[in-house]
Amino acid sequence: MEILYYFRQQQTPMYLWQNVHFIDELSHHGINIEVFNPLNFKNVDLANANLIGQLQEKKYDMFMTCHNEKLLYIDTLKEIKKLGIPNLLICFDNLLIPYEHKKVCAYFDLVWLTAIETKHMFDRWGAKTVFSPYAANPYKYYYKVADLERNKMVFNGTPYGSRANMINNITSAGIPVDVYANVNNGKVVKKKHTITEYMQKMVRFFSFSIGRKVLWSALKQKVRKHSFIKDNNSLVIRPGVEFDEISKLYSEYSLSLSSTSARDTGILKNSVEVIVLRCFEIPMSGGILFCKYNEELSRYFEEDKEIIFYRTEEEMIRKAKYYLDPKRDAERKQIRMCARKRAESEHTWMKRFELVFSELGLLYKE
């Protein structure tokens, strides 16, 4: 099967994760995803013109993109429709930025939503949608039994907002946590936005209920002024790791800490729940995912057998101490094996794309 992917590919983690995840995994199943990068052209006009030319010259079984009309013109989508090639729009963050694809979603044969909460908006905009969450590549994320398990918790990612609060609460209880992130002198390295960009984001967030919760939580977080680093000996900050090191990281540590709250909403009584890549990367690596209870995530992994949930701060501390106890070694190994087995059987990118192929009426045989 040949798929052409219109994708502005840059050499940063925000973009490269797709190579490591579904582009690589599908190649193991005889599916070639060819990236058509608009950045290879002088301007967007030329990129759109050459895209049509390539689709006319070479036979593709499917066309897909994750971009909106700023990079892929609506007139171009209409031309693709005339060619009769099944086309797919992937919305990787439709939970928090649904309006990103408001103008273009109706022009696709199928729109893949990674969050169900904003589906009603896409329905209103005339899109045909299918919901399927993220996944993990079993060929890149694998369970390798560590020679010496690190009897600590690990957090891999940017510890901003309510994530920092979560880590503060754990380390303040004397529970050791290693954080792998780009942090300078205790301050998280964050992208700076112009005033215009901030205003545009605020207008968009204010226009739908989830966005308003995100804005309110951001305001509360600034008022509280919680810093990331507290004066204790339980926190160790290490440099961020490359993609090829992540699986090893999750395999080596006793518990892998994750946040299921979007942005700063973890400080709210009812946070905005989100499923991220880490939720599947950790169990696929044979790691033990440790996070606040999430109803959706509980449908993907069985509590206390494949994943560890907590519901309150008190339970978080109690369960962290319990599972970090060296006496729980055999119990942790069992959870690791079960987590990997469930992830490998149900939460691969191939499983996700099989659903998409079916919705588009594409016949696939490996």
C-alpha positions in Angstrom: 0.0 0.0 0.0 1.2 3.5 -0.9 0.2 6.5 1.1 1.2 10.1 0.4 1.4 12.2 3.6 1.4 16.0 3.1 3.4 17.0 6.2 5.5 20.0 7.2 8.3 17.9 8.5 10.9 19.7 10.7 13.8 18.3 12.7 12.3 18.8 16.1 10.6 16.3 18.5 7.2 17.9 17.8 7.4 16.6 14.2 9.9 13.7 14.4 7.7 11.6 16.7 5.6 10.6 13.7 8.6 9.0 12.0 9.4 7.0 15.1 5.8 6.0 15.6 3.4 5.3 12.7 5.6 5.9 9.7 8.1 3.3 10.9 5.6 0.9 12.3 3.5 0.7 9.1 6.6 0.1 7.1 7.0 -3.2 8.9 3.6 -4.2 7.5 4.4 -3.4 3.9 2.8 0.1 4.0 4.9 2.9 2.6 4.1 6.4 3.9 5.8 8.9 1.6 6.2 12.3 3.1 5.5 15.3 0.8 7.1 18.2 2.7 5.8 21.7 1.6 8.9 23.2 3.2 10.9 21.8 0.3 9.3 24.4 -2.0 9.8 28.1 -2.3 6.3 28.9 -1.1 3.0 27.2 -0.3 1.6 28.0 -3.8 4.3 25.9 -5.4 3.9 23.1 -2.8 0.1 22.8 -3.6 0.7 22.8 -7.3 3.4 20.2 -7.2 1.3 18.1 -4.8 -1.4 17.8 -7.5 1.2 16.9 -10.1 2.6 14.1 -8.0 -0.8 12.7 -7.2 -1.6 12.6 -10.9 1.7 11.0 -11.9 2.0 8.3 -9.3 -0.6 5.9 -8.0 -1.4 6.2 -4.3 -3.9 4.2 -2.3 -4.5 7.1 0.1 -3.7 10.7 0.8 -3.5 12.2 4.3 -2.4 15.3 6.1 -2.6 16.9 9.6 -2.6 20.5 8.2 -5.3 23.1 7.6 -6.0 25.5 4.8 -3.0 27.6 5.5 -0.7 24.9 4.1 -3.1 22.8 2.1 -5.5 24.9 0.1 -9.2 24.1 -0.2 -9.0 24.3 -4.0 -6.2 21.7 -3.8 -8.5 19.4 -1.7 -11.2 19.8 -4.3 -8.8 18.7 -7.0 -7.7 15.7 -5.0 -11.4 14.7 -4.6 -11.7 14.7 -8.4 -8.8 12.3 -8.6 -10.8 9.8 -6.6 -8.0 9.1 -4.0 -9.4 8.4 -0.5 -8.2 11.2 1.7 -7.8 11.5 5.5 -7.3 14.4 7.9 -5.6 13.5 11.2 -6.3 15.8 14.1 -3.6 15.1 16.6 -4.8 17.6 19.2 -8.5 18.2 18.5 -9.2 18.2 22.2 -7.5 21.6 22.8 -7.3 23.1 19.3 -10.5 21.9 17.4 -10.8 25.2 15.5 -7.5 24.5 13.8 -9.4 22.4 11.2 -12.8 24.1 11.2 -12.6 25.3 7.6 -11.2 22.2 6.0 -12.6 19.2 7.8 -15.7 18.9 5.6 -13.6 18.5 2.5 -12.0 15.2 3.6 -13.5 11.7 3.2 -12.7 11.0 6.8 -11.4 13.0 9.8 -9.5 11.0 12.4 -10.1 12.5 15.9 -7.7 11.5 18.8 -10.1 12.9 21.4 -13.9 12.3 21.5 -14.8 15.3 23.5 -14.9 17.8 20.6 -16.5 15.4 18.1 -19.8 17.4 18.2 -18.0 20.4 16.9 -16.7 18.5 13.8 -20.2 17.0 13.3 -21.5 20.6 13.2 -18.9 21.5 10.7 -20.0 18.7 8.3 -17.1 16.3 8.8 -17.3 12.5 8.7 -15.3 11.4 11.7 -13.8 8.4 13.4 -12.3 8.4 16.9 -9.2 6.5 17.7 -6.6 7.5 20.3 -2.8 7.5 20.1 -0.8 4.3 20.1 2.9 3.2 20.3 5.2 1.5 17.9 6.2 -2.0 19.2 9.3 -2.1 17.0 10.7 1.1 18.6 9.2 0.8 22.1 10.0 -2.6 23.5 10.4 -4.3 26.9 14.0 -5.1 27.8 14.5 -6.4 31.3 17.0 -4.1 33.0 20.0 -5.6 34.7 19.5 -3.3 37.6 16.1 -1.6 38.1 16.2 2.0 39.2 14.1 2.0 42.3 12.7 5.5 41.6 9.9 7.2 39.7 10.7 8.8 36.4 9.0 11.7 34.5 10.0 12.3 30.9 8.6 15.5 29.5 8.2 19.2 30.1 7.2 19.7 33.8 5.1 22.8 33.4 2.0 24.0 35.3 0.1 21.3 37.1 2.7 18.7 36.1 5.2 20.6 38.3 2.7 20.7 41.1 2.3 16.9 40.9 6.0 16.3 41.0 6.4 18.8 43.9 3.8 16.9 45.9 5.5 13.6 45.4 9.0 14.7 46.1 7.9 16.6 49.1 6.8 13.3 50.6 10.4 12.0 50.2 9.6 9.9 47.1 12.6 10.0 44.7 11.8 11.3 41.2 14.1 11.7 38.2 12.9 14.3 35.7 14.2 14.2 32.2 13.5 17.6 30.6 15.1 20.8 29.2 15.3 22.8 32.4 17.8 25.6 33.2 18.4 26.6 36.8 15.1 25.1 37.8 13.1 27.0 35.1 11.4 25.1 32.3 12.5 26.2 28.8 9.2 27.3 27.1 8.5 28.8 23.7 7.9 32.6 23.9 4.8 34.0 22.1 4.1 37.5 20.9 1.2 39.5 22.4 -0.7 39.0 19.1 -0.2 35.2 19.3 -1.4 35.2 22.9 -4.5 37.2 22.1 -5.4 34.9 19.2 -5.0 31.8 21.4 -7.2 33.4 24.1 -10.0 34.2 21.6 -9.9 30.6 20.3 -9.9 29.0 23.8 -12.7 31.3 25.0 -14.9 30.1 22.2 -15.5 26.5 23.5 -16.1 25.0 26.9 -12.8 23.0 27.2 -10.8 26.0 26.1 -12.5 28.2 28.8 -11.4 25.7 31.4 -7.8 25.8 30.1 -7.8 29.6 30.3 -9.3 29.6 33.9 -6.7 27.1 35.1 -3.8 29.1 33.5 -5.0 32.1 35.4 -5.3 30.2 38.7 -1.8 28.7 38.2 -0.3 32.1 37.7 -1.9 33.4 40.9 -0.7 30.5 42.9 2.8 31.0 41.5 3.9 27.4 42.2 7.6 27.0 41.2 8.8 23.7 39.8 11.7 23.0 42.2 11.2 22.7 45.9 14.1 22.6 48.4 14.4 18.8 48.9 16.7 16.0 48.1 14.2 13.7 46.3 14.3 15.5 42.9 16.9 15.0 40.3 16.8 16.8 37.0 18.5 15.2 34.0 18.8 16.4 30.4 16.0 15.4 28.0 16.5 12.2 26.1 16.3 11.3 22.4 13.6 9.1 21.0 15.8 6.0 20.9 16.5 6.3 24.6 12.9 6.7 25.8 12.0 3.0 25.8 15.1 2.1 27.8 14.2 4.8 30.3 10.7 3.5 31.0 12.0 -0.1 31.2 14.6 0.7 33.8 12.6 2.7 36.4 10.3 1.1 38.9 7.4 3.6 38.1 6.8 6.0 35.2 4.9 9.1 36.3 2.5 10.7 33.8 -0.1 13.4 33.9 -3.6 12.9 32.4 -4.6 16.6 32.9 -4.4 19.0 30.0 -2.2 22.1 30.4 -2.8 23.5 33.9 -6.2 22.0 34.5 -4.9 19.6 37.0 -5.3 22.3 39.6 -9.1 22.4 39.0 -11.6 20.3 40.8 -12.7 18.8 37.5 -9.7 18.8 35.2 -9.7 18.4 31.4 -8.5 14.9 30.9 -6.2 14.1 28.0 -4.6 10.9 26.6 -1.1 11.6 25.3 1.6 9.5 23.5 3.2 8.7 26.9 0.2 6.7 27.9 1.0 4.1 25.3 4.8 4.5 25.1 5.2 3.5 28.7 3.3 0.2 28.7 4.6 -0.7 25.3 8.1 -0.3 26.8 7.2 -2.6 29.7 7.1 0.4 32.0 4.6 0.8 34.8 2.4 3.8 34.0 1.5 5.7 37.3 -1.1 8.5 36.9 -4.3 10.0 38.2 -7.4 7.9 37.4 -8.7 8.6 33.9 -11.9 6.9 32.7 -10.9 6.6 29.1 -7.5 5.2 30.0 -9.1 2.7 32.3 -10.8 1.2 29.2 -7.4 0.6 27.6 -5.5 -0.9 30.5 -6.7 -2.8 33.6 -6.2 -1.1 36.9 -3.6 -2.6 39.3 -2.7 -5.3 36.7 -1.5 -3.2 33.7 -1.6 0.3 35.1 -1.5 2.1 38.5 -4.1 4.8 39.1 -4.5 7.1 42.1 -7.5 9.3 42.8 -6.3 11.6 45.6 -3.0 13.1 46.6 -3.0 10.8 49.7 -3.5 7.7 47.6 -0.8 8.9 45.2 1.8 9.0 48.0 0.6 5.7 49.5 0.6 3.8 46.2 4.0 5.3 45.2 5.6 4.1 48.4 3.9 0.7 48.1 5.1 0.0 44.6 8.6 1.4 45.1 9.1 -1.1 48.0 11.8 -3.6 46.9 9.5 -6.3 48.3 7.1 -5.6 45.3 9.7 -6.6 42.7 7.7 -9.7 41.5 4.5 -7.7 41.5 6.1 -5.0 39.4 7.5 -7.5 36.9 4.0 -9.0 36.4 2.5 -5.6 35.7 5.3 -4.9 33.2 4.7 -8.1 31.3 0.9 -7.6 31.3 1.2 -4.0 30.2 3.4 -4.8 27.3 1.1 -7.7 26.2 -2.0 -5.5 26.2 -0.2 -2.7 24.4 1.2 -5.0 21.7 -2.1 -6.7 21.1 -4.5 -3.7 21.1 -2.6 -0.4 21.0 -0.4 -0.3 18.0 -0.6 2.2 15.1 -1.4 -0.7 12.8 -4.5 -1.4 14.8 -5.5 2.3 14.5 -4.9 2.5 10.8 -6.8 -0.7 10.2 -9.9 1.1 11.6 -9.2 4.0 9.3 -8.7 1.8 6.2 -12.0 0.1 7.0 -13.9 3.4 7.3 -12.5 4.5 3.9 -13.3 1.2 2.3 -9.7 0.4 1.6 -8.8 -3.3 1.4 -5.5 -4.1 3.1 -3.7 -7.4 3.1 -0.3 -7.8 4.7 
